[in-house]
Amino acid sequence: MAEQRREYKINQIEEAKLKIENIYREISKTLDDTIKNTTIRNDIPLLTTENKGLIAAIEKKTIHVKEIEEVKAKHEKEMNALKEKEAELNNNKAKMDEQYNNIESRRIEAIRILADPIDSTEYEEKAVSDLEQDAQNTENRYEAIRKSDERDDTAKILAQIEKLEQQNIKRKMIISQKKVVLDNQKKFRERRVLEDQKRIQQQKEAIEKLKNQFAEAEKARAERATKEAEEDVREEHSLPVKKYIPAGKIRDANDLIEQVKLFEQKNQEHLDKIVSEISQMEQKFKNTRAADQEKWKRMMRRVDTYTKRITKKDGMLLSISEMNEKNEELTEKLKTLIQSKDQMKRRKHLNLTRKEEYPDDGPSYDTISAQLKEKQIQLDQRKEILEDRSKELEHRKIEVDSIEKTVNEKQRKVLLIEAEVAKYKDVMSNAVDDLNNNQVSLDNTISTLETTL
């Protein structure tokens, strides 16, 4: 368009030159004819009224030629400025094309890596997203710098820098909060595992202690029975053979011995019953303990799985926050584009007004109108891109909501499992309490037997 405008101006200048040359030829021819057809006389001036008019016309045409030359110089200056601007825009376009080619090659490489389902593509996706964001930011800055004056650009750049700093501060705070939550969860799990191990060890020690106490009580009972038998034998040998013992006393002693034997037999049966019950409880505890431990391990694995899913949910929430920030940025860009569109409409209206005032500059206005149409097409394309990204963001929000519902359901199941684990803990604690109560009852029985004997 600039080349056509330059050729148009050159053609106008050439036509003006031809008109001036024709005028000069007509003037010269008229002067020659006038001189030939006029008799030279000393009392009659050579220049007539017609010649004076021709001289005035020549001066007027000369002034017009100078004006045309000034206009030519002005247009040549504008043409040089347009050429410089065109060269600058071509350089910027080449740079942007190079950046676009680099980004496109990286995008293709990222797509190739994403096609492999074995490798993790999280890092590549983030890198491609960062590159696209950088390219978009670079393009936006270039557009803002090219369309606005220097003072407005400086204010916008400072505002963008402050906004980026605030966003970075928010992201750092969110990341630090997530890190604290993860550390607390890790410490809680480690502390819970240590407490469970300590509780199990204490239960093992209590059971071993009960076993030792039962063994010692059985050993003491056997020693006491042996000692009593030896004493009975010794007393039988020590009794005088010929000493007279009344029959009533012998019957009373026999009754007492029978009562003592019966009492001891009952106590022995009761003790054997208690020992049998304790053995059965111990065997039952051993049988249920392995199953409970296996259930406990399985539940802990499920808890770890759900904890990882909760951590993944936190990561998704962080991604949602980042998407919201990107949505806000896109909204700001859309507002900027709308403002640019309104500004271009005002410029178009102003250009149309100037075109009506200066109809000779038609080609330049046609060029500007074509540029405005091209910019309008670019704005519409960018608006469509923003709408597509907004739709994609809404789709991702729906997916995240679905995942969040799934995670909430998993959390509910984790709470149920924790309640079941607490129930098993209560059962184990009750079993230990029963063992302790049986031990107390056994100690009381042993004390009663010792007191009786």
LINBELGI-V74437 format. One record per pair of residues at least 12 apart in sequence whose ideal C-beta (glycine too) atoms are under 10 Angstrom apart, sorted by sequence separation. I is the first residue (numbers start at 1). GAP is how many residues later the second one is. D is the distance in whole Angstrom. If there is no record, write none. Layout:
BEGIN
I,GAP,D
I,GAP,D
END
This chain:
BEGIN
34,12,9
112,12,10
113,12,9
141,12,9
144,12,6
145,12,8
34,13,9
38,13,9
111,13,9
144,13,8
351,13,9
352,13,8
355,13,9
34,14,7
110,14,5
113,14,10
114,14,9
351,14,6
354,14,10
355,14,9
109,15,8
110,15,7
113,15,9
141,15,9
31,16,10
34,16,7
35,16,10
140,16,10
141,16,7
144,16,9
352,16,10
34,17,6
110,17,7
111,17,9
351,17,5
352,17,8
106,18,9
109,18,10
110,18,4
351,18,7
109,19,9
110,19,9
141,19,8
30,20,8
31,20,7
34,20,9
140,20,9
348,20,8
30,21,8
106,21,8
107,21,6
110,21,9
347,21,8
348,21,7
351,21,8
106,22,6
110,22,10
31,23,7
137,23,8
27,24,10
30,24,6
31,24,9
107,24,8
348,24,5
103,25,9
106,25,6
107,25,8
232,25,10
347,25,7
348,25,9
106,26,9
27,27,6
31,27,10
137,27,9
344,27,10
345,27,9
348,27,10
26,28,9
27,28,9
103,28,6
107,28,10
344,28,6
348,28,9
102,29,8
103,29,7
106,29,10
27,30,7
28,30,10
26,31,10
27,31,6
103,31,9
104,31,10
344,31,6
345,31,9
99,32,10
103,32,5
344,32,7
102,33,9
103,33,10
23,34,8
24,34,8
27,34,8
341,34,9
23,35,8
99,35,9
100,35,7
103,35,10
340,35,8
341,35,8
344,35,8
99,36,6
228,36,9
23,37,10
24,37,8
23,38,5
24,38,10
341,38,6
23,39,10
96,39,9
99,39,7
100,39,9
225,39,9
340,39,7
341,39,9
99,40,8
20,41,6
23,41,9
24,41,10
337,41,10
338,41,9
19,42,9
20,42,9
23,42,9
96,42,8
337,42,6
341,42,9
95,43,10
96,43,7
99,43,10
225,43,9
337,43,10
20,44,8
19,45,9
20,45,5
337,45,6
338,45,9
19,46,9
96,46,7
337,46,7
95,47,9
221,47,9
16,48,8
17,48,8
20,48,8
334,48,9
16,49,8
19,49,10
333,49,8
334,49,7
337,49,8
92,50,7
221,50,8
16,51,10
17,51,8
16,52,5
17,52,10
334,52,5
16,53,9
218,53,9
333,53,7
334,53,9
92,54,8
217,54,9
13,55,7
16,55,9
17,55,10
330,55,9
331,55,9
12,56,9
13,56,8
16,56,9
330,56,6
334,56,9
89,57,9
218,57,8
330,57,10
13,58,8
88,58,10
217,58,9
12,59,9
13,59,5
327,59,10
330,59,6
331,59,9
12,60,9
214,60,10
330,60,7
214,61,7
9,62,8
10,62,9
13,62,8
327,62,8
9,63,8
12,63,9
13,63,9
326,63,8
327,63,7
330,63,8
214,64,7
9,65,10
10,65,9
214,65,9
9,66,5
10,66,9
323,66,10
327,66,6
8,67,10
9,67,8
211,67,9
326,67,7
327,67,9
210,68,8
214,68,9
6,69,8
9,69,9
10,69,9
323,69,9
324,69,9
5,70,9
6,70,9
9,70,7
323,70,6
327,70,9
210,71,10
211,71,8
323,71,10
6,72,9
210,72,8
5,73,9
6,73,5
320,73,10
323,73,6
324,73,9
5,74,8
6,74,10
323,74,7
207,75,7
2,76,10
3,76,9
6,76,8
320,76,8
2,77,7
5,77,8
6,77,9
319,77,8
320,77,7
323,77,8
207,78,7
3,79,9
207,79,9
2,80,5
3,80,9
316,80,10
320,80,5
1,81,9
2,81,7
319,81,7
320,81,9
203,82,9
207,82,9
2,83,9
3,83,9
316,83,9
317,83,8
2,84,6
316,84,5
320,84,9
1,85,10
204,85,10
203,86,9
317,86,10
313,87,9
316,87,6
317,87,8
316,88,7
200,89,9
313,90,7
317,90,10
312,91,8
313,91,6
316,91,8
200,92,10
200,93,8
313,93,9
314,93,9
309,94,9
313,94,4
312,95,8
313,95,9
200,96,9
309,97,8
310,97,6
313,97,9
309,98,6
310,98,10
313,98,9
196,100,7
310,100,8
306,101,8
309,101,6
310,101,7
309,102,9
307,103,10
196,104,9
306,104,5
307,104,10
310,104,8
305,105,8
306,105,7
309,105,9
306,106,10
193,107,8
306,107,7
307,107,8
192,108,9
302,108,9
306,108,4
305,109,9
306,109,10
189,111,9
192,111,9
302,111,8
303,111,6
306,111,8
302,112,7
189,114,8
303,114,7
189,115,8
299,115,9
302,115,6
303,115,7
300,117,9
189,118,7
299,118,5
303,118,8
188,119,10
298,119,9
299,119,8
186,121,9
299,121,7
300,121,8
185,122,6
295,122,10
299,122,5
182,125,10
185,125,8
295,125,8
296,125,7
299,125,9
185,126,8
295,126,8
182,128,10
296,128,7
181,129,10
182,129,7
185,129,10
292,129,10
295,129,7
296,129,9
181,130,9
293,131,10
182,132,8
292,132,6
296,132,10
178,133,9
181,133,7
291,133,10
292,133,9
292,135,8
178,136,6
288,136,9
292,136,7
177,137,9
178,137,8
178,139,9
288,139,8
289,139,8
292,139,10
174,140,10
178,140,6
288,140,9
177,141,10
289,142,9
174,143,9
175,143,8
285,143,8
288,143,8
174,144,6
285,146,6
171,147,9
174,147,6
284,147,8
285,147,9
174,148,9
282,149,10
285,149,9
171,150,8
281,150,7
285,150,8
170,151,8
171,151,8
170,152,10
281,153,7
282,153,8
171,154,8
281,154,7
167,155,9
170,155,8
278,156,10
277,157,10
278,157,7
281,157,7
167,158,6
278,160,6
167,161,9
277,161,7
278,161,8
163,162,10
167,162,9
275,163,10
278,163,10
274,164,7
278,164,8
163,165,9
164,165,10
274,165,10
163,166,8
274,167,7
275,167,8
274,168,6
160,169,10
163,169,8
270,171,10
271,171,8
274,171,7
160,172,9
270,172,10
274,172,10
159,173,10
271,174,6
270,175,7
271,175,8
267,178,7
270,178,10
271,178,8
267,179,9
270,179,9
156,180,9
267,181,8
268,181,9
267,182,5
264,185,8
267,185,8
263,186,9
267,186,9
264,188,8
140,189,9
147,189,10
263,189,7
264,189,8
143,190,10
263,190,9
137,192,9
140,192,10
144,192,8
148,192,9
260,192,8
129,193,10
133,193,8
136,193,9
140,193,7
143,193,9
147,193,6
260,193,8
136,194,10
143,194,9
148,195,10
133,196,9
140,196,8
144,196,9
147,196,8
129,197,9
136,197,8
140,197,10
143,197,8
147,197,9
210,222,10
217,222,10
207,224,10
214,224,10
196,225,9
203,225,7
207,225,8
210,225,6
214,225,8
217,225,7
221,225,8
224,225,9
228,225,7
199,226,8
203,226,9
206,226,6
209,226,10
210,226,8
213,226,7
217,226,8
220,226,8
224,226,8
147,228,10
200,228,9
203,228,9
207,228,7
210,228,8
214,228,8
217,228,9
221,228,8
225,228,10
192,229,10
196,229,9
199,229,8
203,229,6
206,229,7
210,229,6
213,229,8
217,229,6
221,229,10
224,229,7
199,230,9
202,230,9
206,230,7
209,230,9
213,230,8
220,230,9
203,232,9
210,232,9
199,233,10
206,233,9
213,233,10
143,235,9
143,239,10
139,243,10
136,249,10
78,286,10
12,348,9
8,353,10
8,354,9
9,354,9
8,355,5
9,355,10
5,356,9
7,356,10
8,356,9
5,358,5
4,359,6
5,359,6
4,360,10
5,361,9
1,362,8
2,362,9
4,362,9
5,362,6
1,363,8
4,363,8
1,365,8
2,365,7
1,366,4
1,367,9
1,369,7
1,370,8
END
